[in-house]
């Protein structure tokens, strides 16, 4: 397998000047840094605003206080070590705290810190929990990055899940299709594993994190093809990120190129209010308008994508923002409020559901009904 070279010391990124390295030292000391030579080669180093550079190279804005470490209250959803169960039919296994790339916008930025340890090696209690809950028909392996695991470790997890009859879908959350596609198409054992366990009735889905069309290289498309040929279904999700993909032309190109490559556009997310992510954030109205303009540029295949806030109470789909109003509904719900339709005032500066007048009353009502 062709291997890329990983770099975890900012000082070893030769494309950065000594002045830049010194300016970014505090950020690199606060949050982990990890890139590879393949991804660095995609960056236009003559352009200080290159979007891929902003995705992986630290910036001074990361030290700005903003939001919380756990903006989606994931801690409240743990039912066993390494296992979350927020939505009725879905369980989440935090299988790795290591990413192929430490994307600077990551909503689990808390995992970049040395004092946090949520992933577990022994998932026995998690498997027992899933086995005892037949309503769980799909499991997401995430972290971190599920494909940073060795293929042998991944095989142990997938084989155990496939022994549970009611688990029909296994999802692998990963940046690897964009960040290190050679890890995919160059690993015959990984592709054989997918081929063995992605069947007509029980599929394996790859939840790719492709944020910008520049990431869809010939290498990436070779990885997509290898996954498709092995029987996996590849879909994509990305937040709308200020300075990276907040241009309707760029976002429309991303939708087109994903569709052409056979990768289903799945979710656009509103960037979560996470500590260290302030520089990537846009208002809800801005995000909605950018997405709608991008969708106007693409076919019905690209228009399948849904714009959502992954809130602690559920995935809240943004149907429209118009004339100072936000038209929303629960696409997923922790409190069984699926499909609940909401019309709320939407101030120009609102960036998250909690910023909307009336949102607190809705959340209190949800909890009272649920309990």
VMD Tcl script that draws the C-alpha trace (Angstrom):
set ca {
  {0.00 0.00 0.00}
  {1.33 3.42 -0.96}
  {1.76 5.35 2.28}
  {1.71 9.05 2.90}
  {4.00 10.76 5.35}
  {2.26 12.21 8.41}
  {3.48 15.40 10.04}
  {2.56 16.20 13.64}
  {5.02 19.01 14.27}
  {4.12 22.39 12.80}
  {7.83 23.23 12.61}
  {8.26 20.50 9.99}
  {5.85 22.13 7.54}
  {8.49 23.64 5.28}
  {5.97 25.77 3.38}
  {5.41 27.93 6.47}
  {7.84 30.72 7.27}
  {9.64 30.89 10.60}
  {7.51 33.91 11.50}
  {4.28 31.98 10.80}
  {5.47 29.01 12.84}
  {6.27 31.24 15.79}
  {2.89 33.01 15.54}
  {1.05 29.68 15.50}
  {3.10 27.93 18.18}
  {0.60 28.61 20.99}
  {-2.29 27.21 18.95}
  {-0.32 24.09 18.03}
  {0.57 23.65 21.71}
  {-3.12 23.96 22.70}
  {-4.71 21.79 20.01}
  {-3.16 18.77 18.33}
  {-1.79 19.18 14.80}
  {-1.74 16.42 12.19}
  {-1.46 16.58 8.39}
  {0.20 14.54 5.64}
  {2.35 15.28 2.62}
  {-0.39 14.33 0.12}
  {-2.86 16.86 1.50}
  {-0.23 19.57 1.88}
  {0.53 19.13 -1.84}
  {-3.04 20.20 -2.67}
  {-2.60 23.60 -1.03}
  {-1.70 26.71 -3.04}
  {0.95 28.10 -0.71}
  {1.08 31.38 -2.66}
  {-2.49 32.06 -1.52}
  {-2.77 32.82 2.23}
  {-6.53 32.31 1.91}
  {-6.32 28.91 0.24}
  {-9.34 26.97 1.57}
  {-7.50 23.69 2.14}
  {-4.82 25.56 4.05}
  {-7.52 26.96 6.35}
  {-8.91 23.46 6.88}
  {-5.75 21.99 8.37}
  {-3.27 24.75 9.29}
  {-3.87 26.38 12.70}
  {-4.95 30.01 12.92}
  {-4.80 32.57 15.72}
  {-8.60 32.72 15.82}
  {-8.72 29.28 17.44}
  {-7.80 30.84 20.77}
  {-10.90 33.06 20.79}
  {-13.42 32.03 23.44}
  {-16.63 30.92 21.74}
  {-19.23 28.31 22.58}
  {-18.62 25.13 24.55}
  {-16.41 22.08 24.14}
  {-19.43 19.78 23.86}
  {-21.97 21.90 22.02}
  {-24.27 18.95 21.26}
  {-24.24 17.60 24.84}
  {-22.84 14.26 23.68}
  {-21.84 13.44 27.24}
  {-25.53 13.06 28.13}
  {-26.00 10.39 25.44}
  {-23.46 7.81 26.67}
  {-25.06 4.48 27.58}
  {-21.85 2.45 27.82}
  {-18.14 3.29 27.53}
  {-17.57 4.55 23.99}
  {-21.25 4.19 23.00}
  {-23.89 6.88 22.54}
  {-27.60 6.28 21.92}
  {-29.35 9.55 21.10}
  {-31.81 8.55 18.37}
  {-34.01 5.46 18.63}
  {-32.61 3.44 15.73}
  {-29.01 4.68 15.79}
  {-26.06 3.97 18.06}
  {-22.72 5.72 17.84}
  {-19.39 4.09 18.69}
  {-16.51 6.45 19.42}
  {-13.81 4.11 18.16}
  {-10.92 6.56 17.79}
  {-9.80 9.93 19.08}
  {-7.23 10.19 16.30}
  {-8.06 11.74 12.93}
  {-6.29 11.41 9.63}
  {-6.48 15.20 9.61}
  {-7.18 17.43 12.55}
  {-9.61 19.70 10.73}
  {-9.50 23.02 12.51}
  {-13.30 23.38 12.50}
  {-14.02 19.99 14.10}
  {-17.07 19.98 16.39}
  {-15.29 17.41 18.58}
  {-12.34 19.71 19.07}
  {-12.34 18.65 22.72}
  {-10.75 15.40 21.52}
  {-7.73 17.39 20.28}
  {-6.85 18.03 23.93}
  {-4.57 15.71 25.89}
  {-6.83 15.73 28.95}
  {-9.85 14.18 27.16}
  {-10.32 10.45 26.66}
  {-13.70 9.30 25.34}
  {-12.75 6.54 22.92}
  {-12.26 3.12 24.48}
  {-10.33 0.05 23.39}
  {-12.68 -2.46 25.00}
  {-16.12 -2.09 23.45}
  {-17.62 -5.19 25.06}
  {-20.17 -3.21 27.10}
  {-21.13 -1.23 24.01}
  {-21.70 -4.40 21.97}
  {-23.77 -5.86 24.82}
  {-25.90 -2.71 24.93}
  {-26.51 -2.77 21.16}
  {-27.32 -6.49 21.29}
  {-29.91 -5.84 23.98}
  {-31.67 -3.08 22.05}
  {-33.29 -4.50 18.91}
  {-34.58 -1.06 17.89}
  {-30.99 -0.16 16.93}
  {-30.68 -1.05 13.25}
  {-27.67 1.10 12.34}
  {-24.38 1.91 14.04}
  {-22.01 4.78 13.25}
  {-18.29 4.29 13.87}
  {-16.76 7.67 14.45}
  {-14.32 9.57 16.61}
  {-11.83 10.84 15.51}
  {-11.79 8.95 12.26}
  {-12.90 5.34 11.95}
  {-10.55 4.67 9.01}
  {-7.49 5.74 11.01}
  {-7.89 2.38 12.76}
  {-5.85 -0.54 11.48}
  {-7.81 -2.80 9.16}
  {-7.45 -5.67 11.65}
  {-8.96 -3.57 14.45}
  {-11.74 -2.38 12.15}
  {-12.42 -6.00 11.16}
  {-12.90 -7.01 14.80}
  {-15.49 -4.26 15.31}
  {-17.38 -4.87 12.06}
  {-17.41 -8.66 12.56}
  {-18.85 -8.22 16.05}
  {-21.54 -5.85 14.80}
  {-22.43 -8.19 11.96}
  {-23.04 -10.93 14.53}
  {-25.94 -8.80 15.87}
  {-28.89 -9.65 13.61}
  {-30.82 -6.39 14.02}
  {-27.86 -4.19 12.98}
  {-28.53 -3.71 9.27}
  {-26.33 -0.72 8.49}
  {-22.78 0.06 9.60}
  {-21.57 3.57 8.91}
  {-17.91 4.60 8.86}
  {-17.36 8.32 9.49}
  {-14.13 9.40 7.84}
  {-12.13 12.22 6.26}
  {-9.86 9.65 4.61}
  {-11.58 9.68 1.17}
  {-10.34 13.26 0.81}
  {-7.32 13.33 3.10}
  {-5.61 10.02 2.36}
  {-7.43 8.14 -0.42}
  {-4.44 5.82 -0.81}
  {-5.34 4.31 2.57}
  {-8.54 3.15 0.85}
  {-7.68 2.02 -2.66}
  {-4.25 0.71 -1.63}
  {-5.52 -1.58 1.15}
  {-6.84 -4.79 -0.35}
  {-7.69 -6.17 3.09}
  {-9.91 -3.18 3.83}
  {-11.73 -3.55 0.52}
  {-12.14 -7.29 1.09}
  {-13.57 -6.54 4.54}
  {-16.13 -4.18 3.02}
  {-16.88 -6.65 0.23}
  {-17.55 -9.38 2.80}
  {-19.81 -7.38 5.08}
  {-21.57 -4.91 2.76}
  {-24.28 -7.15 1.35}
  {-27.60 -6.72 -0.45}
  {-29.48 -6.57 2.84}
  {-26.85 -5.15 5.20}
  {-24.85 -2.31 3.73}
  {-21.73 -0.49 4.85}
  {-21.92 3.27 4.29}
  {-18.91 5.59 4.16}
  {-19.81 8.97 5.65}
  {-17.21 11.12 3.88}
  {-16.21 14.61 5.05}
  {-15.40 16.46 1.82}
  {-15.54 20.20 2.37}
  {-14.29 21.72 -0.87}
  {-14.15 20.66 -4.56}
  {-10.33 20.92 -4.56}
  {-10.35 17.77 -2.41}
  {-11.95 15.75 -5.22}
  {-8.70 14.80 -6.95}
  {-7.98 11.86 -9.28}
  {-6.68 10.04 -6.19}
  {-9.93 10.72 -4.32}
  {-12.02 9.50 -7.27}
  {-9.91 6.34 -7.39}
  {-10.79 5.82 -3.73}
  {-14.50 6.38 -4.40}
  {-14.41 3.78 -7.19}
  {-12.65 1.24 -4.99}
  {-15.32 1.68 -2.31}
  {-18.14 1.42 -4.83}
  {-16.63 -1.69 -6.40}
  {-16.35 -3.27 -2.94}
  {-20.07 -2.69 -2.32}
  {-19.96 0.33 -0.03}
  {-22.26 3.32 -0.44}
  {-20.49 6.66 -0.16}
  {-22.27 9.81 1.00}
  {-20.92 13.20 1.99}
  {-21.54 15.74 4.72}
  {-19.90 19.08 5.40}
  {-20.54 22.16 7.48}
  {-20.76 25.50 5.72}
  {-17.49 27.15 6.73}
  {-16.64 30.83 6.51}
  {-13.66 31.39 4.22}
  {-13.69 27.81 2.94}
  {-16.93 26.90 1.16}
  {-19.22 29.88 1.86}
  {-19.37 30.79 -1.84}
  {-22.43 29.53 -3.80}
  {-20.24 28.85 -6.85}
  {-17.80 26.74 -4.79}
  {-20.60 24.92 -2.98}
  {-22.48 24.32 -6.24}
  {-19.31 22.88 -7.80}
  {-18.93 20.60 -4.78}
  {-22.49 19.30 -5.22}
  {-21.91 18.68 -8.93}
  {-18.56 16.95 -8.57}
  {-19.81 14.73 -5.75}
  {-22.82 13.68 -7.83}
  {-20.67 13.03 -10.90}
  {-18.40 10.79 -8.79}
  {-21.37 8.82 -7.45}
  {-21.12 10.30 -3.93}
  {-24.50 11.30 -2.53}
  {-24.66 14.83 -1.03}
  {-26.19 14.01 2.36}
  {-25.99 16.89 4.86}
  {-24.92 20.48 4.91}
  {-24.45 21.47 8.54}
  {-24.52 24.79 10.31}
  {-21.15 25.07 12.05}
  {-21.66 24.34 15.73}
  {-20.79 26.88 18.46}
  {-17.68 25.04 19.60}
  {-14.76 26.58 21.48}
  {-12.05 27.62 19.03}
  {-14.30 27.69 15.94}
  {-15.39 31.33 15.86}
  {-13.59 32.18 12.62}
  {-15.57 29.58 10.66}
  {-19.04 30.73 11.73}
  {-21.75 32.43 9.66}
  {-25.24 33.58 10.53}
  {-28.16 31.22 9.87}
  {-29.52 33.57 7.24}
  {-26.17 33.69 5.44}
  {-25.85 29.89 5.49}
  {-29.38 29.38 4.18}
  {-28.93 31.86 1.31}
  {-25.56 30.39 0.31}
  {-26.99 26.86 0.25}
  {-30.06 27.83 -1.77}
  {-27.94 29.70 -4.33}
  {-25.61 26.70 -4.59}
  {-28.52 24.30 -5.08}
  {-29.88 26.53 -7.85}
  {-26.66 25.78 -9.77}
  {-26.95 21.99 -9.67}
  {-29.25 19.20 -10.76}
  {-31.82 17.34 -8.69}
  {-29.07 14.93 -7.67}
  {-27.20 17.71 -5.88}
  {-30.42 19.11 -4.44}
  {-30.90 15.97 -2.31}
  {-28.74 17.53 0.41}
  {-30.43 18.77 3.60}
  {-29.36 21.80 5.61}
  {-29.38 20.98 9.30}
  {-28.29 22.07 12.76}
  {-27.05 19.08 14.74}
  {-28.44 20.37 18.03}
  {-28.41 18.66 21.43}
  {-32.17 18.08 21.01}
  {-31.89 16.62 17.51}
  {-31.12 17.43 13.89}
  {-33.11 20.55 13.09}
  {-33.64 21.00 9.36}
  {-33.71 24.56 8.03}
  {-36.54 24.67 5.51}
  {-36.40 28.41 4.87}
  {-35.32 31.73 6.35}
  {-37.34 34.58 4.97}
  {-38.57 38.01 6.10}
  {-37.02 37.64 9.54}
  {-38.53 34.21 10.20}
  {-36.89 30.77 10.42}
  {-38.98 27.82 9.20}
  {-37.65 24.66 10.82}
  {-38.53 21.06 11.57}
  {-37.04 18.19 13.53}
  {-35.44 15.81 11.04}
  {-34.15 13.73 13.97}
  {-35.22 14.14 17.57}
  {-33.88 13.02 20.91}
  {-37.35 13.61 22.38}
  {-39.41 11.84 19.67}
  {-40.52 15.13 18.12}
  {-39.81 13.93 14.56}
  {-41.32 16.23 11.97}
  {-42.26 18.91 14.47}
  {-42.61 22.16 12.50}
  {-41.46 25.45 14.02}
  {-41.67 29.08 12.95}
  {-39.42 31.38 14.99}
  {-38.15 34.92 14.70}
  {-34.67 34.94 13.17}
  {-32.51 37.95 14.04}
  {-29.85 38.83 11.46}
  {-27.08 37.90 13.90}
  {-28.54 34.49 14.91}
  {-26.01 31.68 14.34}
  {-27.59 28.72 16.15}
  {-30.99 27.43 17.26}
  {-30.44 28.72 20.78}
  {-30.06 32.26 19.37}
  {-33.67 32.25 18.11}
  {-36.30 33.89 20.34}
  {-38.67 31.19 21.59}
  {-36.21 28.32 21.22}
  {-35.80 27.84 24.98}
  {-39.55 27.42 25.42}
  {-39.61 24.77 22.69}
  {-36.77 22.85 24.33}
  {-38.51 22.94 27.73}
  {-41.74 21.71 26.13}
  {-39.90 18.86 24.37}
  {-38.36 17.66 27.62}
  {-41.64 17.89 29.55}
  {-43.50 15.85 26.91}
  {-40.70 13.28 26.69}
  {-40.49 12.75 30.43}
}
mol new
graphics top color blue
foreach p $ca { graphics top sphere $p radius 0.5 }
foreach p [lrange $ca 0 end-1] q [lrange $ca 1 end] { graphics top cylinder $p $q radius 0.2 }
display resetview
